[in-house]
């Protein structure tokens, strides 16, 4: 990591804040899929762009989250957990500067986790988690777990929800694991899932599945077994729901459940498989 990478991360963070956290993440899927299929000469579109300073979720998505939390704190954005609104809407340079700062934070944290500490897990996901926690502690008031005094809060899925999650995790996990094992590309399903969120940006109730497809793909490639990959898809679906209910219920910013799930399960996959 050098000064140019830090400057690029600042730019990537400011850019993500301008277009919004979710649109920035959708671009990860689109650019990543392009990078898997198209040769672009000296630029590696997957590692260099989709996972790099321009669009890497640890930089761009995390920066969008941090900027949204700040925009809510200063009264511009109605909810600090709003990932859809492009913050360009407010024409406030401070919001973009905060996005740039969180881009740098994400760059530095990921370098620390990956190159210095050597965390045996998805360090990008860990960075998104830690960055979200920092944003909530600095700009929010609800605490890491949100308002825990709400009596009707749920932390786990009920009977119908858990059955749905099992079926969703099995379906998305099977297809992602199959392609991961047969192609050796663990991130194919992840990119497709990220791209589908364009429909969520449009207002349609599509599910968030990139934690399911990524963990199924990673477990499938690591084990060489489609069924093990599918099993991790199911586990990811359930864990993601529990994490979401625990971290983001009655909260005033976003701590990303899929990233948290990806960190936890990638650690397990690395250590056990």
N, C-alpha and C positions, 0 to 999 in steps of 0.2 A: 504494500500500500504506500502511495506517495501523495504529494500535494495535488497532483492532477486528478487522482482518483477521488480525493476529498472534495475538490472543486466540482467534479462531475457529480458526486453524490449530492452536493448542495443543489446543483442545478436540477438533478432528477427529483429531489424532494420538493423544490419550489414548483416544478412542472406538475407533479402529482397533486399538490395542493390546489393548483389552478383548475385542473380538470376533475378533481374529486378522487377519493380513495378507491371506490369501486370501479369507475372507468379506467383508472390506472391499472387495476388488477385484471380487468377484462383484456386489456392490451397484452398482458403477460401471456394469456392463452392464445391470442391471435398471433402474436409475434413468435411465440414458442412453436406453434404448429407450423408456421411458415419456415422457421429455422430447421425443423425436422425434415422438411421435404424439399427445400430449395437451397441450392448453393449460392452463397452471396460473396464469394471471393475471400478477402482477408478478414472479414468480420464474422465471428461466430455468433449467429443470431440467438442461439439458446443461452450459452453461458455468458456471452459478451453483452447481450442486450436484454433478453427476457429475464435473466437472473443477474444482470449487471447493474451498473449505476443508473442507467436510464429507467428500467422498469422492474428491477429486482424487488420483490415484495418487501424485503427487509429494509429497503430504501424508499421506494415509491409508495407502496400501500401504507407502510408504517408512518411515512411523512404525511400522507393524506389524513390518517387517523389523528395524528398529533395536531395538525393544523385545524381539523374540525373541532377538536376539544378546545383549542385556543379560541376559535371563532365563537364558540358557544359561551366561553367565559367572558368575552368582551361584548356579548349581546348581539352579535351579528347572526349567528345560526341558532335556530330554535332548539335543536338537540345536538349535543356533542357527540352522539352516537350516529349521526347522519353521515352515511358513507356515500350517498348518491349525489348530493348537491355539489356541482363544481363551485369551488370557493372563489373563482373568478367573478362570480355574481356580485360580490361585495366591493370589488375594486380597492381592496385594502392591502397595501404592500406589506404590512406587518404579518398578515396571515401567510403570505408567500415566504416571507423571511423565516417564520416559524417552521413552515414546511421544509425549507432548505436546511435549517438546523437539525430537524429530525432526520432528514436524509443523511446528514453527516453522522449523527448519532448511530443510525442503523449501519452505516458503513464501518464505523469504528467498532461497534459491538460485534458485528459478524466476524470481523478480522480477529478480534480478541478471542471469541469463542472457537473459531476455526483454526487459526494459526498459532495462537499462544497457549490457550487452555486445552485445545484438541478435544472438544466435547464430542463424544461418540454418538452423535445424533444429527438431526437436521438443524444446523446452526442458523439458517435463515429463518426457520420457524421460531426458534428460540429467541432470535432478535426481534421478530414481530411481537412476540409475547412480552418481552421485557420493555420494548419501546411503548407498547400500549399501557403497561403498568406505570411507566414514567409519566406518560401524558395524563393519566388519571390522577396520579398523586400531585402533579404540578398544577393542573388546570381544573380538576374536578373537585367535587365535594362529597361524593357518595362513598368513597372508600373502595378498596380493591374488589370487595364482594358485593358492592351496591348496598342498598338499604336492607339490612338483615332484620330489621324490626317489623317488616311487613309480614303479618301472620299467614296470609294466603300464598306466600312464595312457595314455588316448587323447585326442587333441586334435581329431581329424577323424572324420567318419562313415566306416564301411567300405562296401563295395560294395552290400550289401543295404540298409543304412541310407540311403545317399544316393539310391538308387532310390526308396525309400519317401518320403523327404523331397521329392523332385522331384514325385512324384505328389500328395502332400498339399499341397504349395505350389501346384501347378497347379490342383487342385480348389478349394481355399479361395480362391486368388488370382483365379481366373476368376469365381466367383460374386460375390465382394466387389467386384471391379473392375467387373463388369457393373452392379451396383446403384449403385456410386459414380458411374459415367459417366452412367447414365440418370437418376439423381436429383440428382446434384451433391452428395451427402452422403458424404464420405469416411469417416466414422466409423461408419456403419451396421454393417458387418461386424465392426468392432472391438467394438462393444457386444454383438453376438450372441456373438462368441467369448468375451468376458468372462463373459457369463451362462452359457455352457456349462460353465464351471469349477465350477459348483455340483455337477456330477456327480463331478468330481475330489475335491471336499470330501466327498462321500459314499463315496469309495473306489474309484470306477470309473476305468478307465484311458483317460480321454478325453485327446486331445492338447491341448497349449497352442498356440493358433493366433492369438492376438490380434495378434502381430507380423506374421503373414502377411497377415491381412485388413486391418490398418491400412495397411501399406505398399502392398498392392495397391490399396486404395481411394485412398490419397493419390496414387500414381503414375497411377492411372486418371483421377482428377479433374484432376490437373495437366497431363497429356498429352492428355486427351480420347480416349485409345486403350485399349480393353479389353485388348488383347494385351500392351501395355507394362505395364499393371497386373498382369496374370497373371505376366509375367516377373519382376517385383519380388516377387511372392508366392513364387515358387520360390527366388529369391535369399534372401529373408527366412528361409525354412524352413531352408536350409543354413547361413546365417550364424548363426542362432539356436542351432543344434545345436553348431556349432564354439565359439561364445561360452560356451555352457553347459558344455561339456567343459573349456574352458580356465579358466573362473573358478570353477566350483562343484564340480569333482572333488576329493575329499579335502579339503574346506574346512569350516570350523566356523561359517559364516554364509552368508547368501544375497546374491549380487550378481545382479541380475535380467537374465537373457539376453534376454528379449523387449524390455525397455526399452533395453538396450545396442544391440540390433539396430535398434530404431526410431530411435534417435538417429543411428546411423551411416548408415542408408539414407535417412532423411529429409534428412540433410545432402546426400547425393548427389542425391536427387530435386530438392531446392531449387536446387542449383548447376547441374544438367545439364538439367532439364526446365523 
